[in-house]
Amino acid sequence: MRRTQRVGAPAKTPDCTGSARAVPGRGPGPLVPSRFPCAALVRHTASKQGGPDAGTGWTLCDHGAVWWRRPLTIGPGARSLAMVATALLLAGCGSSSANDASSSATAPPVGTTSPPVATTVPIIITTTTTVRKVFAPGTFDTTDALLEDRVRTAGLSGGTIRIVAADGSVIHEHSVGNVTGATPLGVASSTKWLTAATLMTFVDQGAIGLDDDIAKWLPEFAGSNPPISPRMLMDHTSGVRDNPCQDGGALATCVRTLAASPREFTPGSAFSYGNSPFHVVGRLVEVLGAADFATVVQQRLTGPLGMDSTSWPGAPGAPNPAFGVRVTVDDYGKFLDMVLHGGVAPNGTRVLSPNAVAQLVANQVSGYDTSHDYSVGITGIPRYALGSWPDLVDPAGKTLVVSGNGGKGLYPWVDFATQTWGIVGVQDERGAQYAVPASQKVEVEARTAVAR
């Protein structure tokens, strides 16, 4: 079985050699400019059995990273080793937003922002041949045992784990009980990563900037001082306080309530993980997309990715952009593959720019004390990106592993160091304080097994 991969080149290839600027309230000092130019994502033709493997390299600019992988060719009969050299440079490419012009974009009239045109990039033919890493028998025995114990201890009907390489080949998969990759799951806050990615499609278009005042599109927030930005909403520094309206009802109604409610703290002054800020993000998506939230997400994210089994209970009237999506492991994996490949879907469609992906995975809260936050205490991760958690960073703070873990135990992750992604798929209703650490234990062992 052969999988064709594509070469994705953004319409404009930015240069990272320019000067960087500091963003007020986003941590100390200016961002450090990169000496590398931004390059297109390169994805080669790969084969699951015996053919060319993927040689993958790409550069992500703008508060994100430079990632490069060069495969090592090993002679036949030898155990394959994959050398992954990953350099993640959290560099400012002249702006901290995913689109240089976006932070000063003029608010478009409501209903005028059209969905992005899906572009399929041409196939690149390569003569490079590599041998895929071969995992010894028993490599994932501990992972599987932990998953089985996780399902049994929580009294779940089943669970599954899947680990996939950058070329699309399944490294390992194991299911317990009646949960498979095609089982729809309630995934709680794993929803946030999808919502954030959808808003980033508008940032890519220049329709809104990450550091713009949201009052341009949501006038109910006009009295906020200082102004609230999309970045603040998605990294939990907006001060928008959780409210019971987040549990149901129309987004527009809930957002008006949130705007009129007292702030938890001055916007931009602290970090506090919550759900209501993502209802505001969802409402921005509706206003910018001139349609209900679920429809816009389908047009801009899940549709282009082929996430055909993803649904939003309560839509169109009352979707939940913070913790309401139902999704399969099969579908969420398509999103992870896109993140791993700098915004390009497995079918070659560019969904996000490399800069937008870089923003999604980069730690946004390095200048904040997150140690006392309840959710940070649950995950054990003191960092937050845009709708996701940077699980591991290098000494310079560059993201190596990022996850979209949710309070019902779904644990999707992307490992840039090993060029893999994976998902622990369960639906655990016991509460986030139990569900997240239990799945994280399986995830950590799985990642460790891949890297051995």
C-alpha positions as a Markdown table, in Angstrom:
| # | Residue | x | y | z |
|---|---|---|---|---|
| 1 | Met | 0.0 | 0.0 | 0.0 |
| 2 | Arg | 1.5 | 3.3 | -1.1 |
| 3 | Arg | 0.9 | 6.7 | 0.4 |
| 4 | Thr | 1.7 | 9.8 | -1.7 |
| 5 | Gln | 2.8 | 12.8 | 0.3 |
| 6 | Arg | 3.0 | 16.3 | -1.0 |
| 7 | Val | 5.1 | 19.3 | -1.0 |
| 8 | Gly | 3.4 | 22.3 | 0.6 |
| 9 | Ala | 4.7 | 25.8 | -0.1 |
| 10 | Pro | 2.9 | 28.8 | 1.2 |
| 11 | Ala | 2.1 | 31.5 | -1.2 |
| 12 | Lys | 4.6 | 33.8 | 0.4 |
| 13 | Thr | 7.8 | 32.4 | 1.9 |
| 14 | Pro | 8.7 | 34.8 | 4.7 |
| 15 | Asp | 12.3 | 35.6 | 5.6 |
| 16 | Cys | 13.3 | 35.1 | 9.2 |
| 17 | Thr | 16.4 | 37.3 | 8.9 |
| 18 | Gly | 14.5 | 40.5 | 9.7 |
| 19 | Ser | 14.4 | 42.3 | 13.0 |
| 20 | Ala | 12.0 | 41.1 | 15.7 |
| 21 | Arg | 9.8 | 43.1 | 17.9 |
| 22 | Ala | 8.5 | 42.6 | 21.4 |
| 23 | Val | 4.8 | 42.2 | 22.1 |
| 24 | Pro | 3.6 | 44.2 | 25.1 |
| 25 | Gly | 2.6 | 42.0 | 27.9 |
| 26 | Arg | 4.0 | 38.8 | 26.3 |
| 27 | Gly | 7.0 | 38.3 | 28.5 |
| 28 | Pro | 10.4 | 40.0 | 28.9 |
| 29 | Gly | 12.5 | 41.4 | 26.1 |
| 30 | Pro | 12.2 | 41.1 | 22.3 |
| 31 | Leu | 12.0 | 37.9 | 20.4 |
| 32 | Val | 15.3 | 36.8 | 18.9 |
| 33 | Pro | 15.4 | 36.9 | 15.1 |
| 34 | Ser | 16.5 | 33.7 | 13.3 |
| 35 | Arg | 19.4 | 33.6 | 10.9 |
| 36 | Phe | 17.6 | 31.0 | 8.9 |
| 37 | Pro | 15.2 | 31.8 | 6.0 |
| 38 | Cys | 11.7 | 30.3 | 6.2 |
| 39 | Ala | 11.5 | 27.3 | 3.8 |
| 40 | Ala | 8.6 | 25.3 | 2.4 |
| 41 | Leu | 7.5 | 22.1 | 4.0 |
| 42 | Val | 9.0 | 19.1 | 2.2 |
| 43 | Arg | 7.2 | 15.8 | 2.1 |
| 44 | His | 8.3 | 13.0 | -0.1 |
| 45 | Thr | 6.7 | 10.0 | -1.6 |
| 46 | Ala | 6.7 | 7.2 | 1.0 |
| 47 | Ser | 5.8 | 3.5 | 1.0 |
| 48 | Lys | 4.6 | 1.4 | 3.9 |
| 49 | Gln | 6.4 | -1.7 | 2.6 |
| 50 | Gly | 9.8 | -1.6 | 1.1 |
| 51 | Gly | 9.7 | 1.6 | -0.9 |
| 52 | Pro | 11.0 | 5.1 | -0.3 |
| 53 | Asp | 10.5 | 6.5 | 3.1 |
| 54 | Ala | 9.9 | 10.1 | 4.0 |
| 55 | Gly | 12.7 | 12.6 | 4.1 |
| 56 | Thr | 11.1 | 15.5 | 5.9 |
| 57 | Gly | 12.2 | 19.0 | 6.5 |
| 58 | Trp | 10.6 | 22.3 | 7.1 |
| 59 | Thr | 11.2 | 25.7 | 8.6 |
| 60 | Leu | 8.6 | 27.4 | 10.8 |
| 61 | Cys | 9.1 | 31.0 | 11.6 |
| 62 | Asp | 7.6 | 33.6 | 13.9 |
| 63 | His | 7.5 | 32.7 | 17.6 |
| 64 | Gly | 7.6 | 29.1 | 16.5 |
| 65 | Ala | 10.4 | 27.0 | 15.3 |
| 66 | Val | 12.9 | 25.8 | 12.8 |
| 67 | Trp | 12.4 | 22.1 | 12.5 |
| 68 | Trp | 14.6 | 19.9 | 10.2 |
| 69 | Arg | 14.7 | 16.1 | 9.9 |
| 70 | Arg | 17.3 | 14.4 | 7.7 |
| 71 | Pro | 16.9 | 10.6 | 7.5 |
| 72 | Leu | 19.8 | 8.2 | 7.8 |
| 73 | Thr | 20.2 | 5.5 | 5.2 |
| 74 | Ile | 21.2 | 2.1 | 6.5 |
| 75 | Gly | 22.1 | -1.0 | 4.5 |
| 76 | Pro | 19.7 | -3.9 | 4.0 |
| 77 | Gly | 19.5 | -6.5 | 6.8 |
| 78 | Ala | 20.7 | -4.1 | 9.5 |
| 79 | Arg | 18.3 | -2.8 | 12.2 |
| 80 | Ser | 17.1 | 0.6 | 11.0 |
| 81 | Leu | 17.9 | 3.7 | 13.0 |
| 82 | Ala | 16.4 | 7.0 | 12.4 |
| 83 | Met | 18.5 | 10.0 | 13.2 |
| 84 | Val | 16.3 | 12.9 | 14.0 |
| 85 | Ala | 18.0 | 16.3 | 14.4 |
| 86 | Thr | 15.5 | 18.7 | 15.6 |
| 87 | Ala | 16.2 | 22.4 | 16.1 |
| 88 | Leu | 13.3 | 24.4 | 17.3 |
| 89 | Leu | 14.1 | 28.1 | 17.3 |
| 90 | Leu | 11.4 | 30.2 | 19.0 |
| 91 | Ala | 12.3 | 33.1 | 16.7 |
| 92 | Gly | 10.4 | 36.3 | 15.9 |
| 93 | Cys | 10.2 | 36.8 | 12.2 |
| 94 | Gly | 9.5 | 40.5 | 12.4 |
| 95 | Ser | 6.2 | 39.9 | 14.2 |
| 96 | Ser | 4.8 | 37.7 | 16.9 |
| 97 | Ser | 1.6 | 37.0 | 15.1 |
| 98 | Ala | 1.1 | 34.3 | 12.5 |
| 99 | Asn | 0.5 | 36.9 | 9.8 |
| 100 | Asp | 2.6 | 40.0 | 9.8 |
| 101 | Ala | -0.2 | 42.2 | 8.6 |
| 102 | Ser | -2.8 | 40.6 | 10.8 |
| 103 | Ser | -2.1 | 42.6 | 14.0 |
| 104 | Ser | -3.1 | 45.8 | 12.3 |
| 105 | Ala | -5.9 | 44.4 | 10.1 |
| 106 | Thr | -9.0 | 46.5 | 9.8 |
| 107 | Ala | -12.1 | 44.7 | 11.0 |
| 108 | Pro | -14.1 | 43.4 | 8.0 |
| 109 | Pro | -17.8 | 43.9 | 7.9 |
| 110 | Val | -19.7 | 41.0 | 9.5 |
| 111 | Gly | -20.3 | 38.3 | 6.9 |
| 112 | Thr | -17.6 | 39.2 | 4.4 |
| 113 | Thr | -14.9 | 36.8 | 5.4 |
| 114 | Ser | -15.0 | 33.9 | 3.0 |
| 115 | Pro | -13.6 | 30.4 | 3.7 |
| 116 | Pro | -10.0 | 29.9 | 2.6 |
| 117 | Val | -9.5 | 28.3 | -0.8 |
| 118 | Ala | -8.1 | 24.8 | -0.3 |
| 119 | Thr | -4.9 | 24.4 | -2.2 |
| 120 | Thr | -3.4 | 21.1 | -3.2 |
| 121 | Val | 0.4 | 21.3 | -3.8 |
| 122 | Pro | 2.2 | 19.3 | -6.4 |
| 123 | Ile | 3.9 | 16.0 | -5.8 |
| 124 | Ile | 7.7 | 16.0 | -5.5 |
| 125 | Ile | 9.5 | 13.0 | -6.9 |
| 126 | Thr | 12.5 | 11.9 | -4.8 |
| 127 | Thr | 15.2 | 9.3 | -5.4 |
| 128 | Thr | 16.2 | 9.3 | -1.7 |
| 129 | Thr | 15.7 | 5.9 | -0.1 |
| 130 | Thr | 15.8 | 5.3 | 3.6 |
| 131 | Val | 15.0 | 2.4 | 5.8 |
| 132 | Arg | 12.3 | 2.9 | 8.4 |
| 133 | Lys | 13.2 | 2.3 | 12.1 |
| 134 | Val | 12.3 | -1.2 | 13.1 |
| 135 | Phe | 11.0 | -1.7 | 16.6 |
| 136 | Ala | 12.0 | -4.9 | 18.4 |
| 137 | Pro | 9.3 | -7.3 | 19.5 |
| 138 | Gly | 8.0 | -6.3 | 22.9 |
| 139 | Thr | 8.9 | -2.6 | 22.5 |
| 140 | Phe | 5.3 | -1.6 | 23.3 |
| 141 | Asp | 4.4 | -4.4 | 25.8 |
| 142 | Thr | 4.6 | -2.0 | 28.7 |
| 143 | Thr | 2.5 | 0.6 | 26.9 |
| 144 | Asp | -0.2 | -2.0 | 26.1 |
| 145 | Ala | -0.2 | -3.2 | 29.7 |
| 146 | Leu | -0.5 | 0.3 | 31.0 |
| 147 | Leu | -3.5 | 0.9 | 28.7 |
| 148 | Glu | -5.2 | -2.3 | 29.8 |
| 149 | Asp | -4.7 | -1.4 | 33.4 |
| 150 | Arg | -5.9 | 2.1 | 32.8 |
| 151 | Val | -9.1 | 0.8 | 31.2 |
| 152 | Arg | -9.7 | -1.8 | 33.9 |
| 153 | Thr | -8.9 | 0.5 | 36.9 |
| 154 | Ala | -11.3 | 3.2 | 35.6 |
| 155 | Gly | -14.0 | 0.7 | 34.8 |
| 156 | Leu | -14.2 | 1.8 | 31.2 |
| 157 | Ser | -15.8 | -0.1 | 28.3 |
| 158 | Gly | -12.5 | 0.2 | 26.3 |
| 159 | Gly | -9.6 | 2.2 | 25.1 |
| 160 | Thr | -7.1 | 2.4 | 22.3 |
| 161 | Ile | -3.7 | 3.8 | 21.5 |
| 162 | Arg | -2.2 | 4.6 | 18.1 |
| 163 | Ile | 1.3 | 5.8 | 17.3 |
| 164 | Val | 2.0 | 7.0 | 13.7 |
| 165 | Ala | 5.2 | 8.0 | 11.9 |
| 166 | Ala | 5.5 | 11.1 | 9.7 |
| 167 | Asp | 5.2 | 9.1 | 6.6 |
| 168 | Gly | 1.7 | 7.9 | 7.7 |
| 169 | Ser | 2.7 | 4.4 | 8.7 |
| 170 | Val | 1.2 | 3.0 | 11.9 |
| 171 | Ile | 4.1 | 2.3 | 14.3 |
| 172 | His | 1.9 | 0.7 | 16.9 |
| 173 | Glu | -1.8 | 0.3 | 17.7 |
| 174 | His | -3.6 | -1.6 | 20.5 |
| 175 | Ser | -7.3 | -1.6 | 21.4 |
| 176 | Val | -9.0 | -2.9 | 24.6 |
| 177 | Gly | -12.7 | -3.6 | 24.8 |
| 178 | Asn | -15.1 | -2.0 | 22.4 |
| 179 | Val | -13.3 | 1.2 | 21.7 |
| 180 | Thr | -11.5 | 1.5 | 18.4 |
| 181 | Gly | -10.2 | 4.3 | 16.2 |
| 182 | Ala | -13.7 | 4.7 | 14.7 |
| 183 | Thr | -15.5 | 5.1 | 18.1 |
| 184 | Pro | -16.9 | 8.6 | 18.7 |
| 185 | Leu | -15.7 | 10.0 | 22.0 |
| 186 | Gly | -16.5 | 12.9 | 24.1 |
| 187 | Val | -13.1 | 14.5 | 24.6 |
| 188 | Ala | -13.7 | 17.5 | 26.9 |
| 189 | Ser | -10.9 | 20.1 | 26.5 |
| 190 | Ser | -9.2 | 18.4 | 23.6 |
| 191 | Thr | -11.8 | 20.5 | 21.8 |
| 192 | Lys | -9.8 | 23.7 | 22.5 |
| 193 | Trp | -7.0 | 22.8 | 20.1 |
| 194 | Leu | -9.5 | 22.4 | 17.2 |
| 195 | Thr | -11.2 | 25.7 | 18.1 |
| 196 | Ala | -7.9 | 27.6 | 18.3 |
| 197 | Ala | -6.8 | 26.1 | 14.9 |
| 198 | Thr | -10.0 | 27.3 | 13.3 |
| 199 | Leu | -9.5 | 30.9 | 14.5 |
| 200 | Met | -5.9 | 30.7 | 13.2 |
| 201 | Thr | -7.3 | 30.2 | 9.6 |
| 202 | Phe | -8.7 | 33.8 | 9.9 |
| 203 | Val | -5.3 | 35.0 | 11.2 |
| 204 | Asp | -3.7 | 33.4 | 8.2 |
| 205 | Gln | -6.1 | 35.4 | 6.0 |
| 206 | Gly | -5.3 | 38.7 | 7.7 |
| 207 | Ala | -9.0 | 39.0 | 8.8 |
| 208 | Ile | -7.9 | 39.3 | 12.5 |
| 209 | Gly | -4.6 | 39.6 | 14.4 |
| 210 | Leu | -3.6 | 37.6 | 17.4 |
| 211 | Asp | -3.0 | 40.8 | 19.3 |
| 212 | Asp | -5.9 | 42.8 | 18.0 |
| 213 | Asp | -8.7 | 44.2 | 20.3 |
| 214 | Ile | -11.6 | 41.7 | 20.0 |
| 215 | Ala | -14.0 | 44.6 | 20.5 |
| 216 | Lys | -13.6 | 45.3 | 16.8 |
| 217 | Trp | -15.7 | 42.2 | 16.2 |
| 218 | Leu | -17.4 | 41.8 | 19.5 |
| 219 | Pro | -18.5 | 45.4 | 20.6 |
| 220 | Glu | -19.8 | 44.1 | 23.9 |
| 221 | Phe | -16.1 | 44.0 | 25.0 |
| 222 | Ala | -15.5 | 47.7 | 24.1 |
| 223 | Gly | -15.2 | 48.7 | 27.7 |
| 224 | Ser | -12.3 | 46.4 | 28.5 |
| 225 | Asn | -9.2 | 48.2 | 29.7 |
| 226 | Pro | -6.7 | 47.0 | 28.6 |
| 227 | Pro | -8.2 | 45.5 | 25.5 |
| 228 | Ile | -8.6 | 41.7 | 25.3 |
| 229 | Ser | -6.9 | 40.0 | 22.4 |
| 230 | Pro | -7.5 | 36.6 | 20.7 |
| 231 | Arg | -4.1 | 35.5 | 22.0 |
| 232 | Met | -5.1 | 36.3 | 25.6 |
| 233 | Leu | -8.3 | 34.2 | 25.1 |
| 234 | Met | -6.5 | 31.2 | 23.7 |
| 235 | Asp | -3.7 | 31.2 | 26.2 |
| 236 | His | -5.9 | 31.9 | 29.3 |
| 237 | Thr | -4.5 | 35.3 | 30.2 |
| 238 | Ser | -7.6 | 37.3 | 29.2 |
| 239 | Gly | -9.2 | 37.5 | 32.7 |
| 240 | Val | -12.5 | 36.3 | 31.3 |
| 241 | Arg | -14.0 | 34.4 | 34.2 |
| 242 | Asp | -15.8 | 31.0 | 33.9 |
| 243 | Asn | -19.6 | 31.4 | 34.0 |
| 244 | Pro | -22.4 | 28.8 | 34.1 |
| 245 | Cys | -23.5 | 30.0 | 30.6 |
| 246 | Gln | -20.6 | 27.9 | 29.2 |
| 247 | Asp | -22.6 | 24.8 | 29.9 |
| 248 | Gly | -25.2 | 25.4 | 27.3 |
| 249 | Gly | -27.1 | 27.9 | 25.2 |
| 250 | Ala | -26.3 | 30.2 | 22.3 |
| 251 | Leu | -22.7 | 31.5 | 22.0 |
| 252 | Ala | -23.9 | 35.0 | 21.3 |
| 253 | Thr | -26.0 | 35.1 | 24.5 |
| 254 | Cys | -23.2 | 33.6 | 26.7 |
| 255 | Val | -20.6 | 36.0 | 25.3 |
| 256 | Arg | -22.7 | 39.0 | 26.1 |
| 257 | Thr | -23.0 | 37.6 | 29.7 |
| 258 | Leu | -19.2 | 37.1 | 29.9 |
| 259 | Ala | -18.5 | 40.6 | 28.6 |
| 260 | Ala | -20.8 | 42.2 | 31.2 |
| 261 | Ser | -19.3 | 40.1 | 34.1 |
| 262 | Pro | -16.3 | 41.2 | 36.2 |
| 263 | Arg | -12.9 | 40.1 | 35.1 |
| 264 | Glu | -11.0 | 37.6 | 37.2 |
| 265 | Phe | -7.9 | 39.8 | 36.8 |
| 266 | Thr | -6.7 | 42.6 | 34.6 |
| 267 | Pro | -6.4 | 41.3 | 31.0 |
| 268 | Gly | -2.8 | 40.2 | 30.3 |
| 269 | Ser | -1.7 | 40.2 | 33.9 |
| 270 | Ala | -2.1 | 36.6 | 34.9 |
| 271 | Phe | -2.8 | 33.0 | 33.8 |
| 272 | Ser | -5.9 | 31.1 | 34.8 |
| 273 | Tyr | -7.0 | 28.1 | 32.8 |
| 274 | Gly | -10.7 | 28.2 | 32.0 |
| 275 | Asn | -13.5 | 27.3 | 29.5 |
| 276 | Ser | -15.5 | 30.5 | 29.0 |
| 277 | Pro | -12.6 | 32.3 | 27.1 |
| 278 | Phe | -13.0 | 29.7 | 24.4 |
| 279 | His | -16.7 | 30.5 | 24.1 |
| 280 | Val | -15.5 | 34.0 | 23.2 |
| 281 | Val | -13.2 | 32.5 | 20.6 |
| 282 | Gly | -16.1 | 30.4 | 19.3 |
| 283 | Arg | -18.2 | 33.6 | 18.9 |
| 284 | Leu | -15.3 | 35.3 | 17.1 |
| 285 | Val | -15.3 | 32.3 | 14.7 |
| 286 | Glu | -19.0 | 32.8 | 14.1 |
| 287 | Val | -18.7 | 36.5 | 13.4 |
| 288 | Leu | -15.7 | 36.2 | 11.2 |
| 289 | Gly | -17.2 | 33.2 | 9.3 |
| 290 | Ala | -20.7 | 34.6 | 9.0 |
| 291 | Ala | -22.2 | 31.3 | 10.0 |
| 292 | Asp | -22.8 | 29.1 | 13.1 |
| 293 | Phe | -19.7 | 27.8 | 14.8 |
| 294 | Ala | -19.9 | 24.2 | 13.7 |
| 295 | Thr | -20.4 | 25.2 | 10.1 |
| 296 | Val | -17.4 | 27.4 | 10.1 |
| 297 | Val | -15.2 | 24.7 | 11.7 |
| 298 | Gln | -16.4 | 22.3 | 9.0 |
| 299 | Gln | -15.6 | 24.7 | 6.2 |
| 300 | Arg | -12.2 | 25.7 | 7.5 |
| 301 | Leu | -10.7 | 22.8 | 9.4 |
| 302 | Thr | -12.5 | 19.4 | 9.7 |
| 303 | Gly | -13.8 | 19.5 | 6.2 |
| 304 | Pro | -10.4 | 20.1 | 4.5 |
| 305 | Leu | -8.9 | 17.5 | 6.8 |
| 306 | Gly | -11.5 | 14.9 | 6.1 |
| 307 | Met | -12.6 | 14.6 | 9.7 |
| 308 | Asp | -16.0 | 13.4 | 8.6 |
| 309 | Ser | -17.0 | 11.7 | 11.9 |
| 310 | Thr | -16.5 | 14.8 | 14.0 |
| 311 | Ser | -19.6 | 16.4 | 15.4 |
| 312 | Trp | -20.7 | 19.2 | 17.7 |
| 313 | Pro | -23.6 | 18.3 | 20.0 |
| 314 | Gly | -26.0 | 21.2 | 20.4 |
| 315 | Ala | -25.1 | 22.7 | 17.0 |
| 316 | Pro | -26.1 | 24.8 | 15.3 |
| 317 | Gly | -27.8 | 26.7 | 18.1 |
| 318 | Ala | -25.7 | 25.8 | 21.1 |
| 319 | Pro | -22.3 | 24.2 | 20.3 |
| 320 | Asn | -19.5 | 24.2 | 22.9 |
| 321 | Pro | -16.1 | 25.4 | 21.5 |
| 322 | Ala | -14.4 | 24.7 | 24.8 |
| 323 | Phe | -15.2 | 21.1 | 25.7 |
| 324 | Gly | -18.1 | 19.9 | 23.5 |
| 325 | Val | -16.7 | 18.2 | 20.4 |
| 326 | Arg | -17.2 | 14.4 | 19.7 |
| 327 | Val | -14.5 | 13.0 | 17.6 |
| 328 | Thr | -12.9 | 9.7 | 16.8 |
| 329 | Val | -9.2 | 8.7 | 17.1 |
| 330 | Asp | -9.2 | 8.3 | 13.3 |
| 331 | Asp | -10.4 | 11.9 | 12.9 |
| 332 | Tyr | -8.2 | 13.6 | 15.5 |
| 333 | Gly | -5.2 | 11.8 | 14.0 |
| 334 | Lys | -5.7 | 13.7 | 10.8 |
| 335 | Phe | -5.5 | 17.0 | 12.7 |
| 336 | Leu | -2.3 | 15.8 | 14.5 |
| 337 | Asp | -0.7 | 14.8 | 11.1 |
| 338 | Met | -1.4 | 18.3 | 9.8 |
| 339 | Val | 0.3 | 19.8 | 12.9 |
| 340 | Leu | 3.3 | 17.6 | 12.5 |
| 341 | His | 3.6 | 18.6 | 8.8 |
| 342 | Gly | 3.5 | 22.3 | 9.3 |
| 343 | Gly | -0.1 | 22.9 | 8.3 |
| 344 | Val | -0.4 | 20.5 | 5.3 |
| 345 | Ala | -3.0 | 17.7 | 5.5 |
| 346 | Pro | -2.2 | 14.1 | 4.4 |
| 347 | Asn | -4.0 | 14.7 | 1.1 |
| 348 | Gly | -1.7 | 17.7 | 0.3 |
| 349 | Thr | -4.2 | 20.4 | 1.2 |
| 350 | Arg | -2.7 | 23.3 | 3.1 |
| 351 | Val | -5.0 | 24.1 | 6.1 |
| 352 | Leu | -2.7 | 26.4 | 8.1 |
| 353 | Ser | 0.5 | 28.3 | 7.4 |
| 354 | Pro | 3.7 | 27.1 | 9.0 |
| 355 | Asn | 3.6 | 30.3 | 11.1 |
| 356 | Ala | 0.1 | 29.5 | 12.4 |
| 357 | Val | 1.2 | 26.0 | 13.4 |
| 358 | Ala | 4.2 | 27.5 | 15.1 |
| 359 | Gln | 2.0 | 29.7 | 17.2 |
| 360 | Leu | -0.3 | 26.9 | 18.1 |
| 361 | Val | 2.5 | 24.8 | 19.7 |
| 362 | Ala | 4.8 | 27.5 | 21.1 |
| 363 | Asn | 4.6 | 28.3 | 24.9 |
| 364 | Gln | 2.8 | 31.6 | 25.1 |
| 365 | Val | 2.9 | 32.0 | 28.9 |
| 366 | Ser | 6.6 | 31.9 | 29.8 |
| 367 | Gly | 6.3 | 35.3 | 31.5 |
| 368 | Tyr | 3.6 | 34.2 | 33.9 |
| 369 | Asp | 3.5 | 32.2 | 37.1 |
| 370 | Thr | 1.3 | 29.2 | 36.4 |
| 371 | Ser | 2.4 | 27.2 | 39.4 |
| 372 | His | -0.8 | 27.7 | 41.4 |
| 373 | Asp | -3.3 | 27.0 | 38.6 |
| 374 | Tyr | -5.6 | 24.0 | 39.2 |
| 375 | Ser | -5.3 | 22.6 | 35.7 |
| 376 | Val | -1.5 | 23.0 | 35.7 |
| 377 | Gly | -1.6 | 20.9 | 38.9 |
| 378 | Ile | -3.5 | 18.2 | 37.1 |
| 379 | Thr | -1.4 | 18.0 | 34.0 |
| 380 | Gly | 1.9 | 18.8 | 35.6 |
| 381 | Ile | 2.7 | 21.0 | 32.6 |
| 382 | Pro | 3.5 | 24.6 | 33.6 |
| 383 | Arg | 3.3 | 25.9 | 30.0 |
| 384 | Tyr | 0.4 | 26.7 | 27.6 |
| 385 | Ala | 0.3 | 27.4 | 23.9 |
| 386 | Leu | -2.9 | 28.2 | 22.0 |
| 387 | Gly | -5.4 | 25.6 | 22.9 |
| 388 | Ser | -2.7 | 23.1 | 23.7 |
| 389 | Trp | 0.0 | 22.1 | 26.2 |
| 390 | Pro | 3.7 | 22.1 | 25.4 |
| 391 | Asp | 4.5 | 18.9 | 27.3 |
| 392 | Leu | 8.2 | 19.0 | 26.8 |
| 393 | Val | 10.5 | 21.8 | 25.8 |
| 394 | Asp | 14.3 | 22.0 | 25.4 |
| 395 | Pro | 16.5 | 24.2 | 27.6 |
| 396 | Ala | 15.8 | 27.2 | 25.4 |
| 397 | Gly | 12.1 | 26.7 | 25.8 |
| 398 | Lys | 11.5 | 25.3 | 22.3 |
| 399 | Thr | 8.6 | 22.9 | 22.1 |
| 400 | Leu | 9.5 | 19.3 | 21.5 |
| 401 | Val | 6.2 | 17.6 | 22.4 |
| 402 | Val | 2.8 | 19.2 | 22.4 |
| 403 | Ser | -0.6 | 17.7 | 23.5 |
| 404 | Gly | -4.2 | 18.6 | 23.5 |
| 405 | Asn | -5.1 | 16.5 | 26.5 |
| 406 | Gly | -8.6 | 16.7 | 27.8 |
| 407 | Gly | -10.5 | 16.1 | 31.0 |
| 408 | Lys | -12.1 | 12.9 | 29.8 |
| 409 | Gly | -8.8 | 11.3 | 29.2 |
| 410 | Leu | -8.2 | 11.7 | 25.5 |
| 411 | Tyr | -4.4 | 12.4 | 25.1 |
| 412 | Pro | -3.4 | 13.4 | 21.6 |
| 413 | Trp | 0.2 | 14.4 | 21.1 |
| 414 | Val | 2.8 | 15.4 | 18.5 |
| 415 | Asp | 6.4 | 14.6 | 19.1 |
| 416 | Phe | 8.6 | 16.8 | 16.9 |
| 417 | Ala | 11.8 | 15.1 | 18.1 |
| 418 | Thr | 10.9 | 11.6 | 16.9 |
| 419 | Gln | 8.6 | 12.9 | 14.0 |
| 420 | Thr | 5.6 | 11.0 | 15.3 |
| 421 | Trp | 2.2 | 11.6 | 16.7 |
| 422 | Gly | -0.1 | 9.5 | 18.9 |
| 423 | Ile | -3.4 | 9.3 | 20.7 |
| 424 | Val | -4.5 | 7.6 | 23.9 |
| 425 | Gly | -8.3 | 7.2 | 23.2 |
| 426 | Val | -10.6 | 6.8 | 26.1 |
| 427 | Gln | -13.7 | 8.5 | 27.5 |
| 428 | Asp | -13.3 | 8.6 | 31.3 |
| 429 | Glu | -16.1 | 10.4 | 33.2 |
| 430 | Arg | -14.5 | 10.3 | 36.6 |
| 431 | Gly | -13.1 | 13.9 | 36.4 |
| 432 | Ala | -10.0 | 15.5 | 34.9 |
| 433 | Gln | -8.0 | 15.0 | 38.1 |
| 434 | Tyr | -8.2 | 11.2 | 37.5 |
| 435 | Ala | -8.6 | 10.9 | 33.8 |
| 436 | Val | -5.7 | 13.1 | 32.6 |
| 437 | Pro | -2.9 | 11.7 | 34.8 |
| 438 | Ala | -4.0 | 8.1 | 34.0 |
| 439 | Ser | -3.8 | 8.7 | 30.3 |
| 440 | Gln | -0.6 | 10.7 | 30.6 |
| 441 | Lys | 1.1 | 7.7 | 32.1 |
| 442 | Val | 0.3 | 5.7 | 29.0 |
| 443 | Glu | 1.4 | 8.5 | 26.7 |
| 444 | Val | 4.7 | 9.0 | 28.4 |
| 445 | Glu | 5.6 | 5.3 | 28.2 |
| 446 | Ala | 4.5 | 5.2 | 24.5 |
| 447 | Arg | 6.7 | 8.2 | 23.6 |
| 448 | Thr | 9.6 | 6.8 | 25.6 |
| 449 | Ala | 9.3 | 3.5 | 23.7 |
| 450 | Val | 9.4 | 5.2 | 20.4 |
| 451 | Ala | 12.5 | 7.2 | 21.3 |
| 452 | Arg | 14.5 | 4.2 | 22.7 |
